[in-house]
């Protein structure tokens, strides 16, 4: 699906340079190519919270790259 910069750009739908949980969830579903299950959503939320090291509710590129390959 491209390099990390391309993936980040695809996930950052509003182009503000940050990814919120809604954008991350949509991106994750698109990368999996299917609707997310309840278990998927649990993992998505857990990963997002763990990666959001500055606790601002969004992911910068450096935070995104820690979980993008999962």
C-alpha positions in Angstrom: 0.0 0.0 0.0 2.9 2.4 -0.5 5.5 3.8 1.9 4.7 5.2 5.3 4.4 8.7 4.1 1.8 7.7 1.5 -0.1 5.6 4.0 -0.1 8.6 6.4 -1.3 10.9 3.7 -4.1 8.4 2.9 -5.1 8.2 6.5 -5.0 11.9 7.0 -8.2 12.5 5.1 -8.6 16.2 6.1 -5.0 17.0 5.4 -4.2 18.7 8.7 -1.1 16.6 9.3 -2.6 14.7 12.2 -4.7 11.5 12.2 -7.7 11.3 14.6 -9.3 8.0 15.7 -12.0 8.2 13.0 -9.4 8.6 10.3 -7.2 5.9 11.7 -10.2 3.5 12.0 -11.2 4.1 8.3 -7.6 3.7 7.2 -7.2 0.4 9.0 -10.4 -0.9 7.5 -9.2 0.1 4.1 -5.8 -1.6 4.6 -7.5 -4.8 5.7 -9.9 -4.6 2.8 -12.9 -5.5 4.9 -15.2 -4.2 7.6 -13.7 -4.2 11.0 -14.9 -6.7 13.6 -15.4 -6.0 17.3 -12.0 -7.6 17.9 -10.4 -5.4 15.2 -11.9 -2.3 16.7 -10.6 -3.2 20.2 -7.1 -3.6 18.7 -7.4 -0.3 16.7 -8.4 1.6 19.8 -5.7 0.1 21.9 -3.0 0.7 19.3 -4.2 4.3 18.8 -4.1 5.1 22.5 -0.7 3.5 22.9 0.7 5.4 20.0 -0.7 8.8 21.0 2.3 9.5 23.2 1.5 13.3 23.6 -2.1 12.4 24.5 -3.7 15.0 22.3 -6.2 12.6 20.7 -4.4 12.6 17.3 -1.4 10.9 15.8 1.5 12.8 14.2 3.6 11.0 11.6 6.2 9.8 14.2 3.4 8.3 16.3 1.7 6.8 13.3 4.8 5.0 12.1 5.1 3.1 15.4 1.8 1.2 14.6 1.4 1.5 10.8 2.9 -1.9 10.1 0.7 -3.8 12.6 
